[in-house]
């Protein structure tokens, strides 16, 4: 693990090559730690590519954490279905050598702040049981577990979990 000071973390948006870095980190991390097969990498690659292709400033957000110009992690907000379902938090990941230094918390806070400024009523995310550090970050930010479903995906039996954060009360 590398010692990191928060003032050394810079948040950037999209830049050439970052889609590949995000997908590579997801594929390697989830294969090594959870045994996910190639279907995970291809699904993430397809969905992230579509998100970047359809990206609309103000509706969507992408933040890339860098430390001394080195990719350290990412997060995104997909606002394409925000009116009906809420904004979707996606692609939170931190390079393992930077775990435990608050980068995940910084990224989640930035994404939630964007959602508040954008006027979204709620934010949701899908994850799976076992990612305790990420769950802790989500719950510290106010997300609550609202749904679970067990199924076989990415070559594994997983307990998929939905977390939601209500930002505004419904207008009557």
Secondary structure, DSSP 8 states (H G I E B T S, - for coil): -----GGGEEEE---TTHHHHHHHHHHHHHHHHH---HHHHHHHHHHHHHHHHT--BTTBEEEEEEETTEEEEEEEEE-TTTTTT-EEEEEEEE-GGGTTSSHHHHHHHHHHHHHHHTT-SEEEEEEETT-HHHHHHHHHTT-EEEEEEEEEETTEEEEEEEEEEE-S----
